[in-house]
Amino acid sequence: MIQAIVHVTVYVLDQDEALKFYTEQLGFEIGMDMTMDGGFRWLTVFAKAQPKLELVLAEPKEGPMFDKDSAEKIRGLVSAGAFGVGVFETDNCQKTYEELVKKGVEFTQPPTEQFYGIEALGKDNSGNWFSLTQQTT
């Protein structure tokens, strides 16, 4: 029986730059950063309040998971903003939004009232979108 989701993959264009973004700008913690045989780098980050769910910051590269053409297509889709990381919960969307803007995080939608709460939409430095959400219901 499956008991939990512990890792979710986020495709990024550069792992070093993504690590800086997720830790220095969003405030995530480093989970694991290790390079395995064959040069595959396992890089994870997590939100302090939820350490058991890690984001795997992975570069789509030719290898066991992708052929060269597929890896390049995924990189193009990441750059185009076709993928979402998910929803990041906050207890004060406006305040967190303002803090992240000061840190240089790009938003495509400022905090906006929705039927489920207040939501802002941002992008990571690879082009992936994310929702910053404060539940109000």
N, C-alpha and C positions, 0 to 999 in steps of 0.2 A: 504494500500500500504506500502510495506517495504521501509524505507527511508535510512537506514544505517546499517552497521555491527558495533556493539559496543563492543562485547566480542568474543574472540576466545579462546577455551580451549587448553591448553598445558598440557599433562599428565606428571607429574614429580614423582620421587621416594620419595622425602622428601621435603615438602613445606618449611621448615626453610632453608634448604641448597639451594633450588631453589631461594628463596627470596634473599639470600646473593648473589648468582651468578648474577641474573638479575639486582639487584640494585648496588652492589659493583663492579662487573666486567664489565657488559654491560652498566651501567649508567641509567637504567630505574628508574622511580619514583614509589613509592607505591601508588596504587589506593585505594583499600579497603583491610582491614585485619580484618575479624570478624568471630567469631564462632557462628553458629546458634544452635538451638535446635537439639539435637541428635548428636552434636559434629562435624557437617559438617563445615569445614572452607572455607570461601569465601575469596580468596586471589588473588588480581589483581595487575598488574604492567602496566605501559605505557611508551612510549617514550615521552620525553619532548615536542617534536615538534608535537605530535599527541595524545593529552590527551583523545580524545573521543574514541579511539580504545584501549581497554585493553586486555592484555593476562591474562586469568584465569589460575593460577598455581594450578592444581588439582591433588591430589593423587587418582589413581584408587583404590577404596576400596569397599568392599562388602556393599551394601546398596540399596537405591531406584533405582540407575542407573545400578548397576552391581551385578550379583550373585558372590559368592566367586571365582568360577572357572574363570569367565570372567575377574574379577579384577586381578587375578594372571597372566592370559595370557597377559593382557595389560601391566602389569608391566614388564613381560619378553620381550615383543616387544619394550617397551621404552628402556630397558637396552641394547637391541641388536641394537639400533639406527634405528629402522624401521620407526620412525615418524619424520616429519619435522615441525619446528615451523613456518617457513615462510622466507620471504626475508626482511632483514633490510637494508634500504637505507642509504648510506653515500655519502658525496660530495668528499671524498678522501679515496678510498678503501685501498691504501697502508699505509697511515698514521694511519687510524683507526685500520687496521690489526696489525700494529706494537705496537700501544697503548694497544690493547687487549691481544696480546701475552705477553707483559710485565706484565699484570695483571693475567696471568696464563690461559687464554682462549686457549683451544685446537682447532687447525685447522687441517683439513684433506686435504685442498688445499690452497696454498698461493694465493695472488691476481694473477688472470690469465685473459688475454684478451679474451673476448667472443664477439660474434656478437652484443650483446646488451649493452656491457659495460665491466667493470672489476669486477670480482667476486672472493671472497674467500669463502670457506666452513668451517664452524666451528661446534662445538658441545657444548651443554649446559652440566651441570654437572650431568644430568640424562641420557644423551646419545642421546637426540634429536638433529638433525642437523639443521643448519640455514645457509642461504646465506647472505653474506655481499656484497652488490652490489652498484657500482657507475655507474649510467647510463651515457653513452657517446654518445648516438645517439638521 
